[in-house]
Amino acid sequence: MNAPASSEPIASAQAPHPGVHCAVASPPRRAVSALCEVVQHRAVNDRYRLLTVAAPEAALLDAAPGQFFQLLCPGQGQGTHFLRRPMSVYRVVRDAGHLAFLYKVAGTGTQGLAGLAHGDRLDVFGPLGRGFRLQADWRHVVLVGRGVGLATLAPLAEAACAQGMAVTAVLSAARADYAMSVEHLRGVGAEVIVVTDEDGSADPARVEALLRDLVGRKGCDLIATCGSNRLLAIVRALCRASGIAGQVALEQQMACGIGMCLCCVKMFRGAAGVEPRRVCIDGPVFDVQETL
Ligand SMILES: Cc1cc2nc3c(=O)[nH]c(=O)nc-3n(C[C@H](O)[C@H](O)[C@H](O)COP(=O)(O)OP(=O)(O)OC[C@H]3O[C@@H](n4cnc5c(N)ncnc54)[C@H](O)[C@@H]3O)c2cc1C
């Protein structure tokens, strides 16, 4: 959805679509649409790219881990893609006014993004959605991410470490060099464990054993995950069995990002049974026990 290019706050749509019951009432939230100058854009490896833009203060103020922006990606020729592409907040540096996205080139939209050069402008709309929730008395947070899901979890590690919590990040990747943000995560104070398909350590049964051992030895208040349904299933079962809070950021395909088009509706387990929710506005972060 092409939002107007201004940095005026816009209240995200909150009203449920007629005929669809959405059990989670989202709090009023304000997103801004802004044309942002690209200040850095580089390849992290042959799969992932890091894009940093200069964003207005209003866009950065409330941007929280797990929230996302809708990016108006350049087209292959002239113009832009009609539908914006959702991208998680990877880093916010408020002093510098910088907003960063870590992304994988997946199709034509992200190919368009990859062509942006220093000084080009990108139309961003956000922050959108409900992010991760941290409780002040939590002491140890475990993050389990796969692939580009690590982009979504990295700011959570930063926030939890900044609040004095211990953070262990389990990064699952096809190859060790695809495990992104290792140095960034260590830099903010997280302990990082990399598991890969290459050496078999990313096998779900081995990751489950690793998590059980970690939780048993160190205790854990929250397990947060993103990027893999298999990891989600492991985290959900472990959290249920151990009484630990679990949160997942879902990367559901979406169109408008503000709750109107219903493109991202998924079924969840609610208090009154199975019910539909919009991932863009009721999430994208959900309690793992609500996922089906
Ligand atoms: C809330 C949210 C946060 C996200 N954060 C990031 C991020 O930080 N970094 C990142 O690299 N990607 C992220 N994604 C995924 C990203 O939005 C898609 O990769 C992107 O929209 C693909 O656009 P495209 O035009 O390049 O590819 P398309 O041509 O639209 O799609 C290429 C392939 O990717 C699949 N695809 C498209 N959109 C999604 C999606 N939302 N989820 C899963 N598969 C999809 C398509 O089915 C197709 O197979 C996020 C998605 C959501 C919903």
The ligand as an ORCA input file, in Angstrom:
! r2SCAN-3c Opt
* xyz 0 1
  C       6.863     -8.595      9.712
  C       7.878     -9.061      8.698
  C       9.208     -8.751      8.883
  C      10.161     -9.168      7.938
  N      11.456     -8.841      8.169
  C      12.379     -9.223      7.265
  C      13.752     -8.868      7.469
  O      14.126     -8.228      8.460
  N      14.631     -9.263      6.525
  C      14.247     -9.982      5.413
  O      15.091    -10.322      4.597
  N      12.965    -10.331      5.205
  C      12.027     -9.965      6.099
  N      10.726    -10.300      5.869
  C      10.376    -11.014      4.633
  C      10.310     -9.993      3.490
  O       9.209     -9.143      3.698
  C      10.126    -10.735      2.162
  O      11.281    -11.495      1.888
  C       9.919     -9.728      1.033
  O       8.658     -9.122      1.169
  C      10.008    -10.421     -0.295
  O       9.694     -9.480     -1.292
  P      10.240     -9.664     -2.772
  O       9.459     -8.811     -3.661
  O      11.727     -9.540     -2.789
  O       9.962    -11.167     -3.077
  P       8.609    -11.794     -3.630
  O       8.747    -11.919     -5.105
  O       7.422    -11.093     -3.071
  O       8.759    -13.183     -2.959
  C       9.918    -14.013     -3.163
  C       9.719    -15.287     -2.376
  O       9.607    -14.968     -0.987
  C       8.336    -15.380     -0.481
  N       7.868    -14.343      0.431
  C       7.454    -13.090      0.102
  N       7.084    -12.413      1.207
  C       7.295    -13.253      2.250
  C       7.101    -13.141      3.641
  N       6.588    -12.052      4.196
  N       7.414    -14.219      4.398
  C       7.876    -15.342      3.849
  N       8.071    -15.510      2.545
  C       7.782    -14.480      1.750
  C       7.439    -15.526     -1.687
  O       6.398    -16.468     -1.470
  C       8.412    -16.002     -2.742
  O       8.644    -17.376     -2.660
  C       9.761     -9.912      6.793
  C       8.415    -10.232      6.613
  C       7.491     -9.820      7.558
  C       6.045    -10.154      7.363
*
